[in-house]
């Protein structure tokens, strides 16, 4: 019946079966594997061959149980078993030459005594070899043809189909006469049942038709995944290479602005700062889109005030708003709770993108920002945010492409506004991640109106008082700080910032220096660059934790220019207490210093500065 596997039975005769062949067999599940191995062994025994079965002990025990039912005790003496895991343990990595030489050694007693033998080998490898196994297996199977065919043998090399890629199977198909799946194995003379009277090996053309069609989609999928991996790795590398010098440019600009400058120098410095911030926004936009598209944008659920979120965005854009003398109106529905829970940063980024666009394209008039409550159900609330401006508006023909990446309404050589064309595309994806949707409306009056919805949680009334007290309390203490950073400009920036806050700073140029300094001098906090020569920051953090007693380990903060991946989790898993992304924001730096001081205070520990002892 369709879908049922015919039970394997021994054969006494096979018509015109090939007696020599190197067969590659890819199985889909363990039951199929044992069934086909059973049929191969019993068929060979009944043909007068002895069988050499090479596999792990678990598979052999399962097969032996089935063989004891199908063969006599005398026939079972012709089945020989070699435990392949012992060989892998002895030789370590998957080296094709050593495996082939080992195969020759265990076959030699049979060949010297001219004993007719067939082999079945389950080819396996360790987890650490998975990434490079494609090239290794291609070479292994090409070299294995020699001893098999040269000695007039029939040999099966069995592979778990899920462990080798479709593209590798396709390569093996083109270079070997016989490559079989479970279905083709059943249809061949190697597998015989009462329902199948005769058969032949599938020809190369039949295999091409059967295998290529079913594997083409898998090959395309693997290619797309590989290209995506390459793209993400390239973006991560460029992220680091751009952010690191940009941290130096913006940091030195900030330090220079605090010195005595005349009016002309201040203007030049302001131009440098604006250009650096513009470049940083472009980098951030590209990275944000890449994170979202690759599924690496992780949600955070935290309490916040939506009014504070809007106020923060307007504060960022205040200078641009004042330059154009725009009228800003904000209204928040009184039914909306004072504090809600959700992803503050996502909401802030959407608001920043939309309000910044409104400011950018509005020369006269103003911008109206309103927040209304659409639905309240249980502990959830759906909000609608509308940003309406009196700007130049959007042509009707541009509306359909408005949320596409890199699309710009004003895209000519004479365009007057800067930008990558990613802001609306990112906003759309972020709004969808918050369970809402975004749209644009063209009012009758001049201007544009963007609306988006999003879902948030509501804080119970009794919890709001406690939530409002979050984040209170500062720790006005001087601390001893170790900065582990290989970039000299970044060393100088951090040293100056920290010293202005009253802290004492020691510099380490690599991870090894950081470890030496940390185990010999008591520090309150270590700011550790993740990528450094000699020893990286994560390895150094682990070594410090393993060397010092738990109560003596400083608060360790990872510094990295790579914000593409889930670096925070990786850093925390490798011994860090907190994580900062370059360029380092002053407020974020102050926040981690407070956390470090707060932990000291909570534990009742003294600070390591002489004046605090």
C-alpha positions as CSV (number, residue, x, y, z in Angstrom):
1,X,0.0,0.0,0.0
2,X,1.1,3.5,-0.7
3,X,3.2,4.9,2.2
4,X,4.0,1.5,3.7
5,X,7.5,0.1,3.5
6,X,7.7,-3.5,2.2
7,X,9.2,-5.8,4.8
8,X,12.8,-6.9,3.8
9,X,13.3,-10.6,3.2
10,X,16.5,-12.6,2.3
11,X,17.2,-13.4,-1.3
12,X,18.4,-16.6,-2.7
13,X,18.9,-15.4,-6.3
14,X,19.3,-12.0,-7.9
15,X,19.2,-11.5,-11.6
16,X,22.3,-9.8,-13.1
17,X,23.2,-7.7,-10.1
18,X,26.3,-5.6,-10.3
19,X,29.0,-7.3,-8.1
20,X,31.2,-4.2,-7.9
21,X,30.2,-0.7,-6.9
22,X,30.8,2.2,-4.5
23,X,27.2,3.1,-3.4
24,X,26.4,6.3,-1.5
25,X,23.1,6.0,0.5
26,X,21.4,8.9,2.2
27,X,18.8,7.9,4.7
28,X,16.0,10.1,6.2
29,X,15.3,8.3,9.5
30,X,16.8,5.6,11.7
31,X,14.0,3.1,11.0
32,X,14.7,3.3,7.2
33,X,18.4,3.0,7.8
34,X,18.0,-0.2,9.9
35,X,15.5,-1.7,7.4
36,X,17.8,-1.1,4.4
37,X,20.9,-2.3,6.3
38,X,19.1,-5.5,7.2
39,X,18.1,-6.1,3.6
40,X,21.6,-5.4,2.4
41,X,23.2,-7.8,5.0
42,X,20.7,-10.7,4.5
43,X,20.9,-10.4,0.7
44,X,24.7,-10.5,0.8
45,X,24.7,-13.5,3.2
46,X,22.4,-15.5,1.0
47,X,24.6,-14.6,-2.0
48,X,27.6,-16.2,-0.3
49,X,29.3,-13.0,0.9
50,X,30.6,-12.2,4.3
51,X,29.5,-8.8,5.6
52,X,31.7,-6.1,7.3
53,X,29.4,-3.7,9.2
54,X,31.0,-0.5,10.3
55,X,28.9,1.6,12.7
56,X,28.3,2.8,16.2
57,X,27.3,0.2,18.8
58,X,23.7,1.5,19.2
59,X,22.9,1.0,15.5
60,X,24.7,-2.4,15.5
61,X,22.6,-3.7,18.5
62,X,19.4,-2.7,16.7
63,X,20.5,-4.4,13.5
64,X,21.7,-7.5,15.4
65,X,18.3,-8.0,17.0
66,X,16.7,-8.0,13.5
67,X,19.4,-10.3,12.1
68,X,18.9,-12.9,14.8
69,X,15.3,-13.3,13.5
70,X,16.3,-13.4,9.8
71,X,19.5,-15.5,9.9
72,X,20.7,-18.8,11.5
73,X,23.4,-18.9,14.1
74,X,25.8,-20.2,11.4
75,X,25.0,-17.4,9.0
76,X,25.4,-14.8,11.8
77,X,29.1,-15.9,12.0
78,X,29.6,-14.3,8.6
79,X,28.5,-10.9,9.9
80,X,31.5,-8.9,11.3
81,X,31.3,-5.6,13.2
82,X,33.7,-2.8,13.6
83,X,32.9,0.0,16.1
84,X,33.7,3.2,14.2
85,X,33.5,5.7,17.1
86,X,36.6,4.0,18.6
87,X,38.4,4.8,15.4
88,X,37.2,8.4,15.4
89,X,38.3,8.8,19.0
90,X,41.8,7.5,18.1
91,X,42.3,9.7,15.1
92,X,40.4,12.8,16.2
93,X,39.3,14.9,13.3
94,X,37.7,13.5,10.1
95,X,40.9,13.0,8.0
96,X,39.9,11.1,4.8
97,X,43.4,9.6,4.2
98,X,43.6,8.1,7.7
99,X,40.0,6.7,7.3
100,X,40.7,5.2,3.9
101,X,44.0,3.6,5.3
102,X,42.0,2.3,8.3
103,X,39.4,0.8,5.9
104,X,42.2,-0.9,3.9
105,X,43.7,-2.4,7.1
106,X,40.4,-4.0,8.3
107,X,39.7,-5.4,4.8
108,X,43.2,-6.9,4.4
109,X,42.5,-10.2,6.3
110,X,39.5,-10.8,4.0
111,X,41.4,-9.9,0.8
112,X,44.5,-11.9,1.8
113,X,42.4,-15.1,2.3
114,X,40.3,-14.3,-0.8
115,X,37.1,-14.2,1.3
116,X,34.2,-12.6,-0.7
117,X,33.1,-9.7,1.4
118,X,30.7,-6.7,1.2
119,X,30.9,-3.7,3.4
120,X,28.5,-1.3,5.0
121,X,29.9,1.9,6.6
122,X,28.0,4.5,8.5
123,X,30.0,7.7,7.9
124,X,29.8,10.2,10.8
125,X,31.7,13.2,12.1
126,X,32.0,15.4,15.2
127,X,30.0,18.6,15.7
128,X,33.1,20.8,15.4
129,X,33.8,19.5,11.9
130,X,30.3,20.3,10.6
131,X,31.2,23.7,8.9
132,X,34.0,22.2,6.8
133,X,32.6,18.7,6.2
134,X,31.4,19.6,2.6
135,X,34.9,19.8,1.2
136,X,36.2,16.9,3.3
137,X,33.4,14.5,2.2
138,X,33.8,15.4,-1.4
139,X,37.5,14.5,-1.2
140,X,36.8,11.4,0.9
141,X,34.3,9.8,-1.5
142,X,36.5,10.6,-4.5
143,X,39.5,8.8,-2.9
144,X,37.4,6.0,-1.6
145,X,36.4,4.9,-5.1
146,X,40.0,3.5,-5.6
147,X,40.2,0.8,-2.9
148,X,36.6,-0.2,-3.4
149,X,36.6,-0.7,-7.1
150,X,40.2,-1.7,-7.3
151,X,39.6,-4.6,-5.0
152,X,36.4,-5.7,-6.7
153,X,34.2,-4.9,-3.8
154,X,30.6,-3.7,-3.3
155,X,30.5,-1.1,-0.5
156,X,27.8,1.1,0.9
157,X,28.6,4.5,2.5
158,X,25.6,5.6,4.5
159,X,24.9,9.2,5.4
160,X,22.2,10.9,7.4
161,X,20.5,13.1,4.7
162,X,19.9,15.9,7.3
163,X,23.7,16.1,8.0
164,X,24.9,16.8,4.5
165,X,23.6,19.6,2.4
166,X,21.5,19.2,-0.7
167,X,24.2,21.0,-2.7
168,X,26.8,18.4,-1.5
169,X,24.4,15.6,-2.4
170,X,24.2,17.1,-5.9
171,X,28.0,17.2,-6.2
172,X,28.2,13.5,-5.1
173,X,25.5,12.6,-7.5
174,X,27.5,14.0,-10.5
175,X,30.7,12.2,-9.5
176,X,29.4,8.8,-8.5
177,X,27.5,6.2,-10.4
178,X,25.3,5.2,-7.6
179,X,23.7,7.6,-5.1
180,X,20.5,6.4,-3.5
181,X,17.8,7.7,-1.2
182,X,15.5,5.4,0.9
183,X,13.0,5.2,-2.0
184,X,15.6,4.2,-4.6
185,X,17.3,1.7,-2.2
186,X,14.0,-0.1,-1.9
187,X,13.6,-0.2,-5.7
188,X,17.1,-1.6,-6.3
189,X,18.3,-5.3,-6.2
190,X,19.9,-4.5,-2.9
191,X,16.5,-4.6,-1.4
192,X,14.1,-7.4,-2.3
193,X,10.6,-8.2,-1.2
194,X,7.7,-10.4,-2.3
195,X,6.2,-7.3,-4.0
196,X,9.4,-6.5,-6.0
197,X,10.6,-9.4,-8.2
198,X,13.4,-7.7,-10.1
199,X,15.1,-4.4,-10.4
200,X,18.2,-2.6,-11.5
201,X,20.3,0.2,-10.2
202,X,18.8,3.6,-11.1
203,X,20.7,5.0,-14.0
204,X,22.5,8.4,-13.7
205,X,19.8,10.0,-15.8
206,X,17.0,8.7,-13.6
207,X,18.9,9.8,-10.5
208,X,19.3,13.2,-12.0
209,X,15.6,13.5,-12.6
210,X,14.6,12.2,-9.2
211,X,17.2,13.9,-7.1
212,X,17.7,17.2,-8.8
213,X,14.0,18.1,-8.8
214,X,13.5,17.4,-5.1
215,X,16.8,19.0,-4.1
216,X,16.8,22.1,-6.2
217,X,14.6,24.0,-3.8
218,X,16.9,22.9,-0.9
219,X,19.9,24.1,-2.8
220,X,18.3,27.4,-3.5
221,X,17.3,27.7,0.2
222,X,20.9,26.9,1.3
223,X,22.3,29.4,-1.2
224,X,20.0,32.2,0.1
225,X,20.9,31.4,3.7
226,X,24.6,31.4,2.9
227,X,24.3,34.8,1.1
228,X,22.3,36.2,4.0
229,X,25.1,35.0,6.4
230,X,27.8,36.6,4.3
231,X,25.8,39.8,4.1
232,X,25.3,40.0,7.9
233,X,28.9,39.2,8.6
234,X,30.0,41.9,6.1
235,X,27.7,44.5,7.7
236,X,28.9,43.5,11.2
237,X,32.5,44.0,10.1
238,X,31.8,47.3,8.4
239,X,29.8,48.3,11.5
240,X,32.8,47.8,13.7
241,X,35.2,49.5,11.2
242,X,33.0,52.6,10.8
243,X,31.9,53.0,14.4
244,X,35.3,52.7,16.0
245,X,36.8,55.8,14.2
246,X,33.5,57.6,14.4
247,X,33.6,57.2,18.2
248,X,37.0,58.9,18.0
249,X,35.7,61.8,15.8
250,X,32.6,62.5,17.9
251,X,34.4,62.0,21.2
252,X,37.3,64.3,20.3
253,X,34.8,66.9,19.0
254,X,33.0,66.8,22.3
255,X,36.2,67.3,24.3
256,X,37.4,70.1,21.9
257,X,34.1,71.9,22.3
258,X,34.7,72.2,26.1
259,X,37.9,74.2,25.4
260,X,38.2,78.0,24.7
261,X,37.3,78.5,21.1
262,X,36.6,81.6,19.1
263,X,33.4,82.0,17.0
264,X,34.9,80.8,13.8
265,X,36.5,77.7,15.4
266,X,33.2,76.9,17.0
267,X,31.4,77.0,13.6
268,X,34.0,74.7,12.1
269,X,33.7,72.3,15.0
270,X,29.9,72.3,14.8
271,X,30.2,71.4,11.1
272,X,32.4,68.4,12.0
273,X,30.0,67.3,14.7
274,X,27.0,67.5,12.4
275,X,28.7,65.6,9.6
276,X,29.8,62.9,12.1
277,X,26.3,62.5,13.5
278,X,24.9,62.4,10.0
279,X,27.2,59.5,9.0
280,X,26.4,57.7,12.3
281,X,22.6,58.0,11.5
282,X,23.2,56.4,8.1
283,X,25.2,53.5,9.7
284,X,22.5,53.0,12.3
285,X,19.7,53.0,9.7
286,X,21.4,50.3,7.7
287,X,22.2,48.2,10.8
288,X,18.6,48.6,12.1
289,X,17.1,47.4,8.9
290,X,19.6,44.4,8.7
291,X,18.8,43.4,12.3
292,X,15.0,43.5,11.7
293,X,15.2,41.6,8.4
294,X,17.5,38.9,9.9
295,X,15.2,38.4,12.9
296,X,17.7,39.7,15.4
297,X,15.7,42.6,16.7
298,X,14.7,41.6,20.2
299,X,11.8,43.1,22.1
300,X,12.2,44.7,25.5
301,X,9.2,45.1,27.9
302,X,9.7,47.9,30.4
303,X,7.6,50.5,32.1
304,X,7.7,54.1,30.7
305,X,5.7,57.3,30.2
306,X,4.6,57.9,26.7
307,X,4.7,61.7,27.3
308,X,8.4,61.3,28.3
309,X,9.1,59.4,25.1
310,X,7.6,62.2,23.0
311,X,9.4,64.8,25.0
312,X,12.7,63.1,24.6
313,X,12.3,62.9,20.8
314,X,11.3,66.6,20.6
315,X,14.3,67.5,22.7
316,X,16.6,65.7,20.2
317,X,15.1,67.7,17.4
318,X,14.7,71.0,19.3
319,X,17.5,72.9,17.4
320,X,16.0,72.0,14.0
321,X,12.6,73.0,15.2
322,X,13.8,76.3,16.5
323,X,15.7,77.1,13.3
324,X,12.5,76.8,11.3
325,X,10.4,78.4,14.1
326,X,7.8,75.6,13.8
327,X,4.8,75.4,16.1
328,X,4.7,72.0,17.9
329,X,1.5,70.8,19.5
330,X,1.2,67.6,21.5
331,X,-2.0,66.0,22.9
332,X,-2.3,62.8,24.8
333,X,-5.7,61.2,25.5
334,X,-6.4,61.5,29.2
335,X,-7.7,57.9,29.2
336,X,-4.2,56.6,28.5
337,X,-2.5,55.4,31.7
338,X,0.4,57.6,33.1
339,X,2.7,54.6,32.6
340,X,2.5,51.7,30.2
341,X,4.8,48.8,29.4
342,X,6.4,47.9,26.1
343,X,9.5,48.5,24.0
344,X,10.4,52.1,24.7
345,X,13.3,52.2,22.3
346,X,11.2,50.9,19.4
347,X,8.5,53.5,20.0
348,X,11.1,56.2,20.4
349,X,12.8,55.3,17.1
350,X,9.5,55.3,15.2
351,X,8.5,58.7,16.7
352,X,12.0,60.0,15.9
353,X,11.8,58.9,12.3
354,X,8.3,60.3,11.7
355,X,8.7,63.6,13.5
356,X,12.2,64.2,12.0
357,X,10.7,63.7,8.6
358,X,7.9,66.1,9.4
359,X,10.5,68.7,10.5
360,X,12.6,68.0,7.5
361,X,9.8,68.6,5.0
362,X,8.1,71.5,6.8
363,X,9.3,75.0,6.2
364,X,6.3,77.0,7.7
365,X,3.5,76.2,10.0
366,X,3.9,73.4,12.5
367,X,3.5,69.8,13.5
368,X,0.7,68.2,15.5
369,X,1.4,65.0,17.5
370,X,-1.6,63.3,19.1
371,X,-1.9,60.0,20.9
372,X,-5.3,58.3,21.4
373,X,-6.6,55.1,22.9
374,X,-8.3,52.8,20.5
375,X,-8.9,49.6,22.5
376,X,-8.4,48.6,26.2
377,X,-8.8,45.0,27.0
378,X,-7.7,43.4,30.2
379,X,-4.1,44.5,30.8
380,X,-3.5,45.5,27.2
381,X,-4.1,48.8,25.4
382,X,-3.9,49.7,21.7
383,X,-2.7,53.3,21.0
384,X,-2.9,55.3,17.8
385,X,-0.3,58.0,17.2
386,X,-0.8,60.6,14.5
387,X,1.9,63.0,13.3
388,X,0.5,65.7,11.1
389,X,2.6,68.4,9.5
390,X,1.9,71.4,7.2
391,X,4.8,70.6,4.9
392,X,5.2,70.1,1.1
393,X,3.1,66.9,1.1
394,X,3.8,63.7,-0.9
395,X,2.9,63.2,-4.6
396,X,0.2,60.5,-5.1
397,X,2.4,58.4,-7.4
398,X,5.0,58.1,-4.6
399,X,2.6,56.7,-1.9
400,X,2.8,53.1,-3.1
401,X,6.6,53.0,-2.7
402,X,6.8,55.1,0.5
403,X,7.7,52.3,2.9
404,X,10.2,50.5,0.6
405,X,13.9,50.5,1.7
406,X,16.0,53.3,0.2
407,X,13.1,54.9,-1.5
408,X,13.2,58.7,-1.5
409,X,10.4,61.1,-2.7
410,X,13.0,63.7,-3.5
411,X,15.6,61.5,-5.2
412,X,17.2,63.7,-7.8
413,X,20.7,65.2,-7.9
414,X,19.2,68.5,-6.6
415,X,17.4,67.1,-3.6
416,X,17.5,69.4,-0.6
417,X,17.2,67.0,2.3
418,X,19.6,64.3,3.6
419,X,18.8,60.7,4.3
420,X,19.1,57.1,3.3
421,X,15.5,56.5,2.5
422,X,15.4,53.8,5.3
423,X,13.5,55.7,8.0
424,X,10.0,54.8,6.9
425,X,10.9,51.2,6.0
426,X,12.4,50.7,9.5
427,X,9.4,52.4,11.1
428,X,7.0,50.1,9.3
429,X,8.8,47.0,10.4
430,X,9.2,48.2,14.0
431,X,5.4,49.1,14.2
432,X,4.6,45.6,12.9
433,X,6.8,44.1,15.6
434,X,4.8,46.1,18.2
435,X,1.6,44.5,16.9
436,X,0.4,47.5,14.9
437,X,0.3,49.0,11.4
438,X,1.4,52.3,9.8
439,X,-0.3,54.3,7.1
440,X,-0.1,57.7,5.5
441,X,-3.0,60.1,4.7
442,X,-3.1,63.2,2.6
443,X,-5.4,65.8,4.2
444,X,-7.2,68.4,2.1
445,X,-4.9,71.1,3.6
446,X,-1.2,71.2,2.7
447,X,0.9,68.7,4.5
448,X,1.0,65.0,5.4
449,X,-0.4,62.8,8.2
450,X,1.3,59.6,9.3
451,X,-0.6,57.3,11.6
452,X,0.5,54.2,13.4
453,X,-1.0,51.8,16.0
454,X,0.9,49.7,18.6
455,X,0.0,47.5,21.5
456,X,1.2,48.0,25.1
457,X,0.7,46.7,28.5
458,X,-1.0,48.7,31.3
459,X,0.5,48.8,34.8
460,X,-2.0,48.0,37.6
461,X,-2.9,51.0,39.8
462,X,-1.2,49.5,42.9
463,X,2.0,49.0,41.0
464,X,2.3,52.5,39.5
465,X,3.7,54.1,42.6
466,X,6.5,51.6,42.9
467,X,7.2,51.9,39.1
468,X,7.5,55.7,39.4
469,X,10.3,55.3,41.9
470,X,12.5,53.3,39.5
471,X,15.8,54.7,38.6
472,X,16.0,57.1,41.6
473,X,19.2,57.6,43.5
474,X,22.7,58.6,42.4
475,X,26.0,57.6,43.9
476,X,28.4,60.6,44.1
477,X,31.5,58.5,44.7
478,X,34.9,58.5,42.9
479,X,35.9,55.1,41.6
480,X,39.0,53.4,40.4
481,X,38.4,52.5,36.7
482,X,40.3,50.2,34.4
483,X,39.8,51.0,30.6
484,X,40.9,48.1,28.4
485,X,41.0,49.6,24.8
486,X,43.5,49.2,22.0
487,X,42.5,52.3,20.1
488,X,44.6,55.2,21.4
489,X,42.0,57.9,20.5
490,X,39.2,56.0,22.3
491,X,41.6,55.5,25.3
492,X,42.1,59.3,25.5
493,X,38.3,60.0,25.1
494,X,37.3,57.6,27.9
495,X,40.1,58.7,30.2
496,X,39.2,62.4,29.8
497,X,35.4,61.7,30.3
498,X,36.0,59.6,33.4
499,X,38.5,62.0,35.0
500,X,36.1,64.9,34.5
501,X,33.6,62.8,36.5
502,X,36.1,62.5,39.3
503,X,37.3,58.9,38.7
504,X,40.9,57.6,38.6
505,X,41.7,55.8,35.3
506,X,44.2,53.2,34.3
507,X,44.7,52.1,30.7
508,X,45.3,48.6,29.4
509,X,46.0,48.2,25.6
510,X,44.9,44.6,25.3
511,X,43.1,41.8,27.2
512,X,46.3,40.3,28.7
513,X,47.3,43.7,30.2
514,X,43.8,44.0,31.5
515,X,44.0,40.7,33.3
516,X,47.4,41.5,34.8
517,X,46.2,44.8,36.0
518,X,42.9,43.5,37.4
519,X,44.5,40.7,39.5
520,X,47.1,43.0,41.0
521,X,45.1,46.2,41.6
522,X,41.6,46.4,43.0
523,X,39.2,48.2,40.6
524,X,35.6,49.2,41.1
525,X,34.7,48.9,37.4
526,X,36.4,47.7,34.2
527,X,35.4,49.1,30.7
528,X,36.5,46.4,28.4
529,X,36.7,46.6,24.6
530,X,35.5,43.3,23.1
531,X,37.9,43.2,20.1
532,X,41.5,43.6,21.2
533,X,44.8,42.1,20.1
534,X,46.7,39.5,22.1
535,X,43.6,38.5,24.1
536,X,40.0,39.7,23.4
537,X,37.7,41.3,26.0
538,X,35.4,38.3,26.5
539,X,38.3,35.9,27.2
540,X,39.9,38.5,29.5
541,X,36.6,38.9,31.4
542,X,36.3,35.1,31.9
543,X,39.9,34.9,33.1
544,X,39.4,37.7,35.6
545,X,36.3,36.0,37.0
546,X,38.1,32.7,37.3
547,X,41.1,34.2,39.0
548,X,39.6,36.6,41.6
549,X,37.3,35.6,44.5
550,X,33.6,36.4,43.7
551,X,33.5,39.4,46.1
552,X,36.6,40.9,44.5
553,X,35.5,40.8,40.8
554,X,35.0,44.4,39.5
555,X,31.9,45.4,37.7
556,X,32.8,44.7,34.0
557,X,31.2,46.5,31.1
558,X,31.7,45.3,27.5
559,X,32.5,48.0,24.9
560,X,31.8,47.1,21.3
561,X,31.2,48.8,17.9
562,X,29.1,45.8,16.8
563,X,25.4,46.3,17.4
564,X,24.2,44.0,14.7
565,X,23.9,40.8,16.6
566,X,22.6,39.8,20.0
567,X,25.9,40.9,21.5
568,X,24.4,41.8,24.8
569,X,23.5,38.2,25.6
570,X,26.8,37.0,24.3
571,X,28.7,39.4,26.5
572,X,26.7,38.7,29.6
573,X,27.1,34.9,29.0
574,X,30.9,35.4,28.9
575,X,31.3,37.2,32.2
576,X,30.3,40.8,31.5
577,X,27.9,42.7,33.8
578,X,26.8,45.3,31.2
579,X,27.2,46.3,27.6
580,X,27.8,49.6,25.8
581,X,27.8,50.3,22.1
582,X,30.2,52.7,20.5
583,X,30.1,55.6,20.0
584,X,29.5,55.8,23.8
585,X,26.8,58.1,24.9
586,X,27.6,60.2,28.0
587,X,24.3,59.4,29.6
588,X,24.7,55.7,29.0
589,X,28.2,55.8,30.4
590,X,26.9,57.6,33.5
591,X,24.2,55.0,33.9
592,X,26.6,52.0,34.0
593,X,28.8,53.9,36.5
594,X,25.8,54.3,38.7
595,X,25.0,50.6,38.4
596,X,28.6,49.7,39.4
597,X,28.4,52.1,42.4
598,X,25.0,50.9,43.3
599,X,26.1,47.3,43.4
600,X,29.0,48.2,45.7
601,X,26.6,50.1,48.0
602,X,24.1,47.2,48.0
603,X,26.8,44.8,49.0
604,X,28.2,47.2,51.7
605,X,31.6,47.3,50.0
606,X,34.0,50.2,50.2
607,X,35.2,51.9,47.0
608,X,38.8,51.4,45.9
609,X,39.7,55.1,45.8
610,X,41.9,56.2,48.7
611,X,39.6,59.1,49.6
612,X,36.6,56.7,49.9
613,X,38.3,54.2,52.3
